[in-house]
Amino acid sequence: MIGNDLIDLQLAKSQSNWQRKGFLEKQFTDIEIAEILSSENPFLQVWLFWSMKEAAYKCYTQVFQQRFFAPKKFVCSMISKTLGIIKMEEQTYFSTTTITENYIHTVVYKKNTEILTSKLFLMDEKSSQSSQVSNQLLSSVPFATAIQKNEFGVPFLYKNKKKLALSISISHHGKFGAFVVL
């Protein structure tokens, strides 16, 4: 299983006030909050942890087929500046994150395994973000003919109406889109 999340940092700066009263307490554990507040760049640390939680949630949902909003249940810790561990009850996920001045992109996996393909790209602001990600994904996996989501929002690849045994994760935010295929 694989998950990914993408944060357009310029959009996050303009649309979200992570410093508002109660925001951190609703999303993060006390240990995560302490790490955010003591960080060199608290803004980046907030969105790094958020992207880790979102990507791990996508992984979890693929296996357990349930949707919920409980970001504090996904507990993040860092091994290095870009490698992390996320725990959710008995589940442990591993993350790798790319941080640039424009975006944060986190990929989460259950165990170390080889990614078939992945891509991060700029979006055309005039077209639907979901269809752009789908088109990019289908052009990168030529044997797939369609993407369909189940009732829990988990996407699957299909070839001629037959579900393929691949794990995929799609993400878009602001100017950026991304996907990973395992």
Secondary structure, 3 states (H helix, E strand, C coil): CEEEEEEEHHHHHHHCCCCCCCHHHHHCCHHHHHHHHHCCCHHHHHHHHHHHHHHHHHHHHHHHCCCCCCHHHCEEEECCCCEEEEEECCEEEEEEEEECCCEEEEEEECCCCCCCEEEEEECCCCCCHHHHHHHHHHHHCCCCCEEEECCCCCEEEEECCEECCCCEEEEEECCEEEEEEC
